[in-house]
């Protein structure tokens, strides 16, 4: 519409544009703003105008690999570090089932930063060959090693050429091997292993057991209180109550346990036959346990005015209502999940 409208609205036209205007003047033209074509209009047009006599189209499914079986590819994370303590390399092998095999080595000779990165990569690949792995994805945060292994960069430094040749000699041992570069934040475990290996002094003849890393969701004292509550039938605050009321310690408590109990008991008071935890907002929290905790969670979460909030918000609401117990957050999260 715009070119025709331009012809009729321009005051003076010359040459070819004037002849076009004279030719179009004999027609009664009406200008209408073009609207956007919606998907429904296109679909209706295709339905009204089917193609007849055409050959059957060959349908290609873009997700043909959905039904293919996943390959058993191992992942090899490598990293190296160099500091004042020495040089260390760390390797983390991840099996297809998710199990991890950590490896750490300390280098007792002088190398450059790029050389120690090559050392980590080659040592990790040699370890996979010994295990009998045929398909592996090598992952590291060294852009130089990964780019040179993929052939994107040329090896110009003379000190790195022997390492690169050794790396190429190891590739034929695998049916499939790929090199991937990741940021350092995604390679933390191998970085920690390399740092540990570079800083630790391992004596000759000393055997070290594998390091086991576990996760804990609650402090130690909460775990101990939960065990005591299930063993002797007393509430979690029984020892605190006895100390605040009578100044007595648990039977067989060590010196450290007594000091810890004194510091913990300073946050509690007894009033009206109930134990309260002190609060900075001048509203002390009454300590509850057992059936009372379940009832409070049910009433606040799904009671008459219960908003059905998440676990952490439920724990905050319970605190605002003036109730407290040590495993509050954990139990609230588990209650909401159920």
Residue pairs with C-beta under 8 A, 6 or more apart in sequence:
1 31
1 32
1 33
1 34
4 24
4 29
4 31
5 31
7 13
7 17
7 20
7 21
7 24
8 21
8 24
8 29
10 17
13 21
70 96
71 135
71 176
72 96
72 135
73 96
73 135
73 136
73 137
73 176
74 93
74 94
74 95
74 96
74 128
74 133
74 135
74 136
74 137
75 93
75 94
75 136
75 137
75 139
76 91
76 92
76 93
76 94
76 124
76 125
76 128
76 136
76 137
76 138
76 139
77 91
77 92
77 93
77 94
77 124
77 139
77 140
77 187
77 189
77 190
78 89
78 90
78 91
78 92
78 117
78 120
78 121
78 123
78 124
78 138
78 139
78 140
78 190
79 89
79 90
79 117
79 120
79 140
79 141
79 142
79 187
79 190
79 191
79 193
79 194
80 87
80 88
80 89
80 90
80 113
80 116
80 117
80 119
80 120
80 142
80 194
81 87
81 88
81 89
81 90
81 116
81 191
81 194
81 195
81 198
82 111
82 113
82 116
82 198
83 195
83 198
83 199
85 198
85 199
86 106
86 107
86 108
86 198
86 199
87 106
87 107
87 109
87 110
87 111
87 116
87 198
88 104
88 105
88 106
88 107
88 193
88 194
88 195
88 196
88 197
88 198
88 199
89 104
89 105
89 107
89 116
89 119
89 120
89 123
89 194
89 197
90 102
90 103
90 104
90 120
90 189
90 190
90 191
90 192
90 193
90 194
90 195
90 196
90 197
91 102
91 103
91 104
91 105
91 120
91 123
91 124
91 127
91 190
91 193
92 100
92 101
92 102
92 103
92 189
92 190
92 193
93 100
93 101
93 102
93 103
93 124
93 127
93 128
93 131
94 100
94 101
95 101
100 189
102 189
102 193
102 210
102 211
103 123
103 124
103 127
103 193
104 193
104 194
104 196
104 197
105 123
105 197
106 197
106 198
106 200
106 202
107 116
107 119
111 119
112 159
114 142
114 144
114 145
114 157
114 159
114 160
115 159
115 160
115 163
117 140
117 142
117 144
117 145
118 145
118 160
118 163
118 164
118 167
119 163
120 140
120 190
120 194
121 138
121 140
121 142
121 145
121 149
121 167
122 163
122 166
122 167
122 170
124 138
125 136
125 138
125 167
125 170
125 177
126 170
128 136
128 174
129 170
129 173
129 174
133 174
134 174
134 175
134 176
135 174
135 175
135 176
135 177
136 174
136 176
136 177
136 178
137 177
137 178
137 180
138 146
138 149
138 177
138 178
138 179
138 180
139 180
139 181
139 182
139 187
140 146
140 179
140 180
140 181
140 182
140 187
140 190
141 181
141 182
141 183
141 184
141 186
141 187
141 191
142 181
143 181
144 153
145 179
146 179
146 180
146 181
147 153
147 181
148 154
148 155
148 160
148 164
149 164
149 167
149 179
150 179
155 161
155 164
171 177
184 191
202 208
216 223
217 330
218 226
218 327
218 330
221 260
221 264
221 326
222 326
222 327
225 236
225 326
226 236
226 327
228 234
228 236
228 238
228 239
229 235
229 236
229 238
229 289
232 238
235 287
235 289
235 290
236 289
236 325
236 326
236 327
237 268
237 275
237 287
237 289
239 249
239 250
239 261
240 261
240 264
240 265
240 268
240 275
241 270
241 275
242 248
242 250
243 249
243 261
243 262
243 265
244 265
244 268
244 269
244 270
244 275
245 270
249 257
249 258
249 261
250 257
250 261
253 261
267 277
267 278
268 275
268 276
268 277
268 278
268 287
269 275
269 276
269 278
269 284
270 276
271 284
274 286
274 287
275 286
275 287
276 284
276 285
276 286
276 287
277 284
277 285
277 287
277 324
278 284
279 285
283 322
284 322
285 319
285 322
285 323
285 324
286 322
286 323
286 324
287 324
287 325
288 296
288 323
288 324
288 325
289 325
293 323
293 325
293 328
293 331
294 335
296 318
296 321
296 323
297 314
297 318
297 331
297 332
297 335
299 306
300 306
300 314
300 317
300 318
300 321
301 308
301 309
301 314
301 335
301 336
302 308
309 317
309 336
310 333
310 336
311 329
311 332
311 333
311 334
311 335
311 336
311 337
312 329
312 332
312 333
314 332
314 335
314 336
315 328
315 329
315 332
318 324
318 328
318 332
319 328
325 331
